[in-house]
Amino acid sequence: MDIIYTIWVRNMLRYIRSKSRIIGSISMPLFFLLFLGFGLNSVVQLPGLGGNYIVFLVPGMVAMSVMFTSVFSGIQIIWDKQFGFLKETLVAPVSRLEIMLGQTAGGATTAVLQGFMILVISLFIGLHVSDAAGFLLALVFMVLIGISFTAFGIAIASRMEDMTGFQLIMNFVIFPIFGLSGALFPISSLPAWIVPVTLLDPLTYGVEGIRYGLTGVSQISPVVCFAVIGGFSLAMTIIGAFLFRKITI
Amino acid sequence: MTFALQIKNLTRHFNDLVAVDNISFDILQGEIFGLLGPNGAGKTTTLSMLATMLTPTSGSATVNGIDIKKDPDGVRKSIGIVFQDQSLDEELTAWENMDFHGRLYRIPKEIRNQRITELLTLVELNDRRNDIVKTFSGGMRRRLEIARGLLHHPAVLFLDEPTLGLDPQTRNHLWQYIATLAKEKGITIILTTHYMEEADRLCNRVAIIDHGKIIAIDTPKNLKDGLGGDLVTIGSPDPAAVAAALKEPWVVRVETHTDNVVVSLKNADQYVSSIVTLLNTRQIPITSITIHKPTLEDVFLSFTGKTIREQEAGQKENMRMHIKMMRH
């Protein structure tokens, strides 16, 4: 536990010091929220989902913020590899599992903090949270998304030599996961043939879970959401730990 | 006498490249031991295996009596290592880097804090303890890394090219630190270097390594004395003729190279005029003549037939070829 905590602390220290990173990774979901939200609010009709488009968009943007930040935190291992710091950790008499879990905990925490900022900003542009339990539920889903995708980032970083493949991963893995997740539109409005694809996307369950917590309405049962994203985070942690164990420098 | 390290037939292959080729030697407790050789000779690979960062292809070694294959965690607890490339977190302060290390080695808080202050003072960084490492110069970073490597009181400290890329003044400064450390703390220090002067100044014993093999191992003094006195280098377009002409009883050894001849002899300054006369009478042209005390560079030259720089150029070429081949 003490080692996991040590690595978590290092992640927190780095996070607090990188002001530009905090602002940088909050800006994209925030701009999406503002431009798409205000731009499409009067145009988009959401049959059966009550509220307006901005409120519909908030959970998606929170999930986006958590996911992008966590993937990025996981992939940071590559920088540690390139700048040599990873050696310092790997040559210490600690297990790789502890290092990986510490990194996951650190990445998930920063990601949830980033998502939380979007959540707070959303309160000023139309989101009403009346239910404390629902709010906490949303937080739980944010944590699960954070763990899943930090571990995912670590898994990728363990197999990559440098940052050159990062753009590829962003465009062909991360962005489709985000786009298909129902963060921007209700799943039910998609053509029937594409719905199964969205249901294969783990982030869908994260977004729906947060949506249920914040607005009380979702298209997938929150229990199913919890089971899927919970299972996914566990699976990713195991895969990430396995691949990280084999990392060579 | 206790051994800090015992190395037996240690070998490491990278595909078909033999980076470390069946090396065996022992290092005594409290020694400053140098692995000297050109880049790509296998120094870092050897160090990585001893520090359990790399598994040997074959052979064995013990560090503080602990087997590197059977108990890598035990080895890791008892060694400190300063890598060739920097391994600090630049976003953290000097203190935070030390603290992180102390926590990883599970040093209790009070002892940790006390030792960090003590070590930062030793490397003269205590007044900069709360500064971000990014603002540190190369020499300061190196000193911080050495301090960090000592934090958990290792019995053996590995230094991989500790002064690479530093200016001569900082290098001198670091040498003093390392020598003091070994004396005061009684730890065994194993360093790799391709600076001959560094090995000569610092090390009690030196192993010269080339193409993954140990080609000589002794004290710097014995290695140099082995060359047989002073060295006279005679530049000439016809080195073979020079060598043939110098078959005199006072000449200890003659080495012929492509455009010069190196002659070993005692009290060389008294014989320079004799050499010149001898060569002149036989009408052998001389382009230059220099006398110097032997250095480890000369030792390397006499064992490999190449200077360390020539060897490096050749090995880089080999490496490049090898990498190209692996790509295809």
Chai-1 contact restraints between the chains, C-beta under 6 A:
chainA,res_idxA,chainB,res_idxB,connection_type,confidence,min_distance_angstrom,max_distance_angstrom,comment,restraint_id
A,T6,B,R103,contact,1.0,0.0,6.0,A-B,restraint_1
A,R10,B,F100,contact,1.0,0.0,6.0,A-B,restraint_2
A,R14,B,E91,contact,1.0,0.0,6.0,A-B,restraint_3
A,R17,B,E91,contact,1.0,0.0,6.0,A-B,restraint_4
A,G84,B,D85,contact,1.0,0.0,6.0,A-B,restraint_5
A,G84,B,Q86,contact,1.0,0.0,6.0,A-B,restraint_6
A,G84,B,S87,contact,1.0,0.0,6.0,A-B,restraint_7
A,F85,B,S87,contact,1.0,0.0,6.0,A-B,restraint_8
A,F85,B,D89,contact,1.0,0.0,6.0,A-B,restraint_9
A,K87,B,F83,contact,1.0,0.0,6.0,A-B,restraint_10
A,K87,B,S87,contact,1.0,0.0,6.0,A-B,restraint_11
A,E88,B,S87,contact,1.0,0.0,6.0,A-B,restraint_12
A,V91,B,I81,contact,1.0,0.0,6.0,A-B,restraint_13
A,A92,B,L104,contact,1.0,0.0,6.0,A-B,restraint_14
A,P93,B,D73,contact,1.0,0.0,6.0,A-B,restraint_15
A,P93,B,R76,contact,1.0,0.0,6.0,A-B,restraint_16
A,P93,B,K77,contact,1.0,0.0,6.0,A-B,restraint_17
A,V94,B,L104,contact,1.0,0.0,6.0,A-B,restraint_18
